[in-house]
Amino acid sequence: MSTKAARRFIPVYEPWIGALELERVTRCVKSGWISSIGEEIREFESRFAALCGRRFGVACSNGTTALHLALAALGIAAGDEVIIPALTFVATANAVRYTGATPIFADADPESWNLDPAAVERRLTRRTRAIVAVHLYGQPADMARLRAIARGAGVAVVEDAAEAHGARYRGRPVGSLGELACFSFYGNKMVTTGEGGMVLTASAKLDARLRLLRDHAMSPRRRYYHAEIGFNYRMTTLQAALGLAQLDRLDEIVARKRRIAEWYREGLGGLPVELPAKIAGSENVYWMFSVLLARGARLGRDRLGRRLAERGIDSRPFFVPLPELPPYRDGRRYPVATDLAARGLNLPSGPLLSRAQVRRICHAIADLLA
């Protein structure tokens, strides 16, 4: 990349962190309460849970531990099966494996790119204990159909909402649509604490179980007494302080992301790319503005990504389908997930993107695909 291009480099994601975050974290440092005990954690848990329409929130160290904690709280263990999308980040499958259970993959829906409910029904067995519904790249999954399937089978629904803070489904916020919901606060998420995660639930029983397992399963009545094996999945007060400042601007972050998405739709219209579907009843937050290269486009997805990088524009391919990864190969075909993964590209999507930057990105894509 030339020096000039490097100076104008547009990253795929840049968090919005400013004076508000600095003030909150500085106040926390000055208090001396910087580890996992502090009022900031309780405030962050209650505020985030309320924003998502849930009674309880249990903060933890990252999104992957949130998923593991949720599955462990449900009692999922060796011999059980958990249905998850074939197209998602590997953490979803890893968390299932951490419990000793087996991840069972279901293909994607070609419109939403999320779990195809019909494919989920075909993968149900007597050993199925849960369905993990991922809201991929900020687009809510078809929760009505997935919940109906789960009720019929007597299994739990866990939302993996790591990429969908602020998204809504049929008027309800994601995070309020399953027995448990898991969020990530990694540095490139809608709300960031650097690392960090949270599990939400409406169940007082599950809340107590999550809190017990999060802290080495230490008895709340007898200090240093551990009746079972737990985990050290605690969040720090410093992380919670950063998260509280982020919550103060969440509505504006969501509004900016949707405005950026409309700029992309305007700039990419008429090009050989497929844009994210607008699905009735779903309010996408466009964590990533993602496109599919049209079949037969002048450049393939990977070449387009490399050529954009030469022009100082970062991007990311879609996730590799999990059944194509060595630990998770199962010998089955997932044609929709495979097609989406081969053609999908995530464009720069940070909330601080300007209209001029989006124009530059769209012009570069138009030029390269001309």
N, C-alpha and C positions, 0 to 999 in steps of 0.2 A: 504494500500500500504506500502511495506517495506521502510525503510529509504533509502536503496540503490536504489530501484526503483524510489522513489521520487526525488532523486538527478538526475536521468536520465530521468525525466518526459518529454515527448514530447507533447506540447500543440497542440490543433487542429489548432490554428493560432497564429502567433506572427508577429507583424508588423516590418518592417525594418525602424528603426528610429536611426539616428546617428548624427555625427558632423554637417552635412549639415543642418539638421532640427534645431539643437540647435542654430546654428549661425543665422539662419533666425528669429527664435522666439526671441532670445536675442536682436537682432537689433530692432525688433518691440517693445519689452518692453522698451528699452532705448529711443525710440522715444516718448513714452507717448501716442501714438495712439493705444489703445488696444481694443476699443469696436467695433462699426460697421461702423466707418468712418475712412478710411485709404487707401492709394494707393495700399496696398497689396490686398485688396478685388477686386479692379478693375483689377489689373494685373492677379489675379488668375482666375477671370471670363473670361477675354479675352484669356488667354493662354489655359485654359481647353477647352473652346468653339472651339478654333482653332484646337486643337489636335483631336477633335471629328468631325471636318468638319462642324461646325455650326458658324453662324455669331454672335449670342448673347448667353451669359451665365448669369444667375441670381443666385448668391450664396444665400443659405438660411441655416437654423439652423440644419436640418438633412434630411435624405432621405424621411421620412414620410411627413414632411412639404413640401418638393419638390413636391411630388405626389399630395398633397392637393392643393397646389398653382397652379399646372398645370391644374388640373380639374376645379378649381374655375376660372382661367383665360379663360377657354373655355366656361364659363357660365353654367356649369353643375349644376343642382339643383334638388330639390324635384320633383318627377314625372318622372325623367329621369332614364335610365338604362345604366350601363357600364359593358361590358363583360370583365371578367378577368379570369386568370387560376384558376382551382380548386386546383392546387398544386403550392403554392407560400407562401411567408411569409405573416403573417396576416396584415401587414401594407398596402398592396395593397388594401385589402378589406376595411380596416378602413378608408383610405383616401377617398374612394367613399362614405362611410357613412357620413363622415364629411360634405360633400356637401349637404346631404339630399337625394342623389340619391340611387338607389338600385344596389348592385353588383350582376351580373348574371354570374354564373360559367360555364366554358366550360372545358371539359376533356382534359387530356394531350395526346400528341403524344408519343407512346411507344419508339421511337428511340431517339428523341431530348429531351424528358421530358418537352417540352414547350407546348404552346397552340396548339391544333390540329385544323387547319383551318376548317376542315369539321365540327367539333363540334361547332366552332364559328358560322358558317353559320346557324346551326340548332337553335341557341339561339337568333338570330336577331329578333327584333320586331320593331314596329313603334316608340317605346319609346327609342330605343338604340341611344345613343349620342356619344359613344366612345368605343374603344377597347384598353385595356392596355396589351401590349405584354411584358411579363417578359422574360429576358434572363437568365434563371435559372442556377445558379452555374457557370456562365461564358459562357454558350453555347448560341449563338444567336438563336432567334426564326425565324420561316419561314416568314420573313418580306415581301417577294414578294407576297405570297399568302394572307397574312393578309391585306396588303395595297390594293390589288385588291378587296378583300371583302369589305373593308371599303369604297373604292371609289364607288363601286356599291350601297352601302347602304347610301352613303352621310354622313358618320360619321368620326370622327377623330381617328387617331392612336397615342397613347401615349406609348413611350418606358419606361419601368421600367428596367433601366440598372444598378441598384444598385450593382449588382454582376459581372459586365462585362466590367469594364474599360479596354480599349485596345483591346477588341474583334472586329472582322470584319466580315461583311456579304457581300459576292460577291464583295470583294475589298473595301467596304466602312466601315468606323468605326461605331460601334453602337453609338447611340446618334445623328446620322444624318439621321435616317430612318423613323421618324414619325414627325407629326406636332410639338410635344413636346417630350423631353426626360428627364428623371429624374435619378439622380445619388445620391448615398449615399457615404459619406466619414467617416463612422463609423470606430472604431479602428481596425476591422478585414477586412477592404476592401482593394482593390488593391492600391488605393490612400487613405490615411487617414488624417483627421484633428481632430481626436478624436471623435467628432460628426461633423455634417455638411452635406450639400447636395447642389445640383445645378439643375436648370432647363435650358435646352438648347432649342433654337428655331431659325429658319431662318426668322421669321416674326417680323418686327419692331413693328407692332401693338400688338402682343402678348408680346413682350419684355416690352413695356411700361405698359401693363396691369399687368404683373407679378411684376414689380418694384413698381407699385402703391399699389397693394394688400399686398406685402411683408412688407410694412412699414406703417401699420395702415390706408392705403388708404388716406394718407395725401396729399393734393393737392401740386403739384410741383410749383404752382404759388402763393399760399397763405399759409403761414406757419400756422400749427395747425387748418387748415380747412379740415374737413373730410365729404365728400358728401355721403359716404357709409361705411359699416363695412369692415375693413381690418384685417390684422393679424400682429403680431410681429414675423416674421420668418427670422430675419436678422442673418447673419453670423458675427462672431467677426473677427477683424483684426488679432488677435493671431492665430485663426484657419486658416485663409487664408495664413499667413506666413508659417505655417507648411505645408499646401497644396502645396505651391510654391516649397518648397524643395522636396516634394514627386514627383512633376511633373518632376523635374530634373533627377529622377531615374526611371521614369515609364517604359521606354523601357527596362531597365535592369530587372525590376521586372517582366514584362511580359515574357521576355526571360527565366528567372529563373523558373517561374511557368510552362512554357511549357517543360523545361528540367526535372523538377521534375515529371511531368506527364509521360514522357517517361520512367523515372526510375521505376515508379509504373507499367506501362504497362509491362516492362521487368520482374519485380519481381512478379507480380500477374498472369502472363500468365500461363495457364494450371490449375488454381485453380477454384473451383466452385463459381466464381463471374463473373458478367457481367460488363465490363468496359465501360466508356463513348464512345458513337459512334463517329466515325470520319465522319462528314457529308460534302459532297462536297459543296464548296462555303462558308462554315462557318469556322471561325478561333476561336476556343474556347480558353479562357485564363485560364481555370481551376481554377477559384477563389477557389473552393473546388474540390479536386479530389474525385469524388463520385463513388461508386460501388453499384451494386445490388447483394445481396446474391442469389445464385441460389435456385430455388425451391427444397426443399428436402435436402438442405445443412445440415451438421451435427449439426451446431448451427444456431439458428435464429438470426436475426439482433440484437435484444436487448441483448441476451446472449453474442454474440460476442463482442459487445461494452463493456459490463461489464468485460469480461475476458481480453480484451485489456487494460482496465483501471487498472486491477490488475497487469499488466506488465508495467505500467507507460506510456501507450499510450492513449492519448485522442482521442475522436471521437464524432460525432454528428449524430443522426438519421436525415432522411429527414423531411421536414416540415409535420405536420399533415394536411391532405386536409382540406381546409377551410370549406366545407360543413359539416364536422364532428365536427366543433366547435359550442358550444351552440348559439352564436349570429348569426350564418350563416347557420344553418341547413335549408334545403329546401325540404327534402323528396325525392330527386332525387339520382340516382346512378351515380358514376363516377369511373367505374371499373379500368381504367388505372391509374388514380391518386391514387386510393386506393392501388393498387398492388405496384406501385413504392414507395409509402410512407411506406409500410409494410416491404419492402426489402432493402431500400436505406440506405447507411451509408456514411457519409463524413469523410474522413481520414485526418490526419494532412496535412496542405497545405500551411503553411507560406513560404514566399520567402527565408527565411534563412535556410530551411531544408537542411541537408547535404545528400550526397548519402548513407553514412553509416547509417544515421537515417532511410532513406527510406528502406534500406535493412533490418534493424531491424524490421520495421513495417511489411514488407512483409513476413519475416520469422515467425513472431508471428502469422500472419493470416494463413499462410500455416500450422503451427503446430496445431493451434486451429481447423482448418477445416479438418485436416488429418483423 
